[in-house]
């Protein structure tokens, strides 16, 4: 029996039935109405099924789009957190607090306003007293933030609000969360890519770095890394590759410099390796 017959009421005898034809006679009208009702129900079911098939890809596309946006939003948050770590008051276009940070050691040599920058105590490499700031004018004896990798961002926000850090009344909640995202998810093992003794990049393709720099960076920083009002790129990359990598990944606080965080990390290392060959101040 055909599938559509099994769903129909019994046919009236004596003629071929048109389901939309109204027959006369005892019971005939009711039977045809029953058949008509069946056809209407079947049509609605088929239509709903087709609409379901059409709607499913749209729902999946929306869900996929949301996933894309979630990842992009997180990368943006991490990069902004990196700029806040660098200089939160510049990123927020605020004046720095008066006086030195209460947790900054009296033996420290940084200016009072710089003592409020996260990097001043914890270092560009996040290793504090164990990293590039283990000696020199930036030494504070304070530990780094590497132990906070992977920690719950909300727990880090609570830590930032505590008296030791004292940022609860300095940064808004969104900024605190961005900073926490950077600390938890945005750190880089800089010892794995930068040679601490001579400050060179351990593995890089210099030609590729030149290609990237001249197309991505030269428009603002100059083909030779020299631009009025900006740090000279040859000096910056050679003198402090940790800071250069941090800023290349996350951008410059309060400036229009783009963050390259979403790109392959090797691109940034190649760029810095090439930048170290650019002219330096005599």
N, C-alpha and C positions, 0 to 999 in steps of 0.2 A: 504494500500500500504506500502511495506517495506520502511524503512527510506532511504536506499541507492537508491531505484528506483526514489524517488521524486527528487533526485539531478541529474538524468541522462537525457540526451536528448532522444526523442522518439526513440524506437527501429525500425530498418528496418524490414519490413515484410518479411515473407517467410522462415526465418531460425532463429535458436537460435543464438543470437549474442555473440561473444567473443569480449570484448571491445578492445583487442589488435589485432583482426583479420581485415585485410584490405580487404573489399569487393569491388567488381567491380560493375559497373552500374552507372547510372545517379544519382548523389547526394550521392551515397553510401559512397564514400571516405570521403566526407566532414562530413557526419553524424558520422562516426566512429572516425574521428579526433576530433570532438566535444566531443564525449563520452570519448575518451582518455584524452582530456584536463580536462574534469570534474574529472576523476579519479585522475589525477595528482594533481589537486587543492585540492581534498578531502584528498589525501595522505599527502600532505604538511601540510594541516590544522591539521590532526591527529598527525603528527610528531611534529609539533610546540606545540600542546597541551601537548603531552607527555613530551617534553623537558621542558615545563613550569612547569609541575608537579614535574619533577625531580629537577629543579632549585630552586623551592620555598623553600624546606627545607634547601638548602644550604644557601640561602639568610637569612633565619630566624636564622640559626646557626651562620652565620657571625655577624648578628645584636646582637644575644645573647652573643656571644664572646666579642663583643665590649663593651657591657654593663658590663660584668664581668671585663674586663680590665679597664674600666673607674672607677669602684668602687675600684679596687685594687690600681690604680694609685692615687686616692684621699687619701686612707688610708696611702699610702707611703708618700704622700706630707704632710699630717697632722703630721705623726710621725717625719719626718725630721724637720718640723716646730717646733715641741716640743723640738728637740735637739738644734735648733737654739735659741729658747727661753732660753734654759739652758745656752749655751755658743756658740754663733755663730762663734766666731773666732777659737775655737777648732774644731767645725764641718767643717769649711772651711779651716782648717789647715793654719791659718794666725796668725800673731803676733797681740796682742791686741793693740789698739790705745795708743798713748802716753798721759799720764795725765788722769784725771778723766772725766767722761761724764759731759757735761756742765749743764745738767738738774739734776745731782745728788746733793743733798743738802750738804752744807759745814759741817753740823753737823753729816753727815753719817760716819760710822766707817769702811766701806768696803775698801779694797785695790782699788787703781785707776783702775786696769784692771777689777776687778769684778764689778765696777760701770757701765760697758758697757753691762753687762748681764741683760737681761730683767727681769729675776727672782729676781734680787737683789732689784729692786724697787717694782715690782708687786707681788712678792711672788710665791712660788711653787703652792699655792692654787689659784693664780690669784686674790686674794682678797686685796692685798696691805695692807694699814693701818688698814683695817677691819678684816684681817685674822690672820694667825699664826705670821706674822711680825708686829702685832699691838704693840709689845713691844720687848725689847731685842736689841742685837747688830745689827740686820738687819732692825730696824725701820727707816723709811725715811719720813713718813707722806704722802707718795704718794698713790693715789688711785689705785685700782686694774683694771683688764681688763674684769671683768665679764659683764660689760655693753656692751661689744663689741661682745658678743655671738650672732651669727646669722647675723652679719652685712655683707654687701657686701665686699668680700675680696679685690676687687680693690680699694674701698674707704679706706680700712685699709692700703693697700700698699701706697696710697697717703699720709696717715697720718704718716707712718713710714719714708717717705722721707722728711717730713717737718722738719724745724730747731729744733723743740723741741726734736724729737727723733734722727734726724741726721744720719739715716742709708742709705740714698740715694747713698752715695759714698762709703759705706762700704760693702754692700751686693748687689749681682747681682740681676737682675729682677726675676729669677726663685726662688732664695732663699727668696726674699721679699714676693713672692706669697705663698711659703710654710709656712713661718712664719704667714702670714695673714690667711691661711687656719687653722692653729693650733688655732689661737686666735678666729676665727669665729666658727669653728666646732669641735675643739679638747679639749675644756675645760671640766673639771669634777667638779661637786659640791662636793668638798672634805669634807665639813662639814657634808654631808649626810652619809658619810662612815667612817670618822675618828673622834673619840672623841677628841676634842681639849684639854680638861683638862689633861687627862692621856695618850693621844696619842695612844690609842688602836683602833683596828678595831671594828666597831660596830657590824657587823654580818659577821661571817666567820666560815668555817669548817676547823679546824686545821689539822685533819687527811688528808683531801684532800689537804690542803696546803703542808703538808709533802710529799705527793705523787707527787705533781706538782714540788716542789722544787728539790727533789732528782732526778727527771728525766729531768727537764728542765734547772735547774740552777747550780746544784752541780758540773757539769763537769768543769765549769770555776771558780765558787766561793767556791768550796770545800763542802764536806758533812756537815761540822760543820760551814760553812760560813766563813772559815778562809783560805785565800790564799795570798801568798806573793805578795806585790805590789798592793793589793786591799783593799778597806775599809772592815772592819769586819762587816759581814751582821747583826749580832745580834745588834751591836751598831747603824748601819745605820737605820735599820727598827724601832728600839725602840726610837732613838733620833730624827729622822726626817722622820716620815712615809709619809709626804707630798712629800718630795723629792724622797723617795723610790718609791712611787706610780708613780710619774711623769716619772722617769727613767725606771721603769718596763714597762710602757705603750709605751714610745717613744724611749728608748735606750739611750746609753751613747754617748755624742758628740765625734766624731772623733775616736770612738772605734768600735769593731766588735760585741758588745753586741746587740742581736736582740731585736726589738721592739715587744711587745706582744699585740699591739693595736687591732689587728683583733680578738683576743680571747675574750671569755666571760669575762666581767669586774670582775665577782666574782672570777675567777681563780686567778687574781692578788691580790685581797684582801685576799684570802685564803693563798697565798704564803707569803704575808707580815705578816699576823697573825702568821704563823709558824716561819718565820724568827725572830720575836720578842722573840722567846723562845731559839734561838741559843746562844752559849757562847758569853760573852761580855768581853771587856778588863777590867782588875781589876784596 
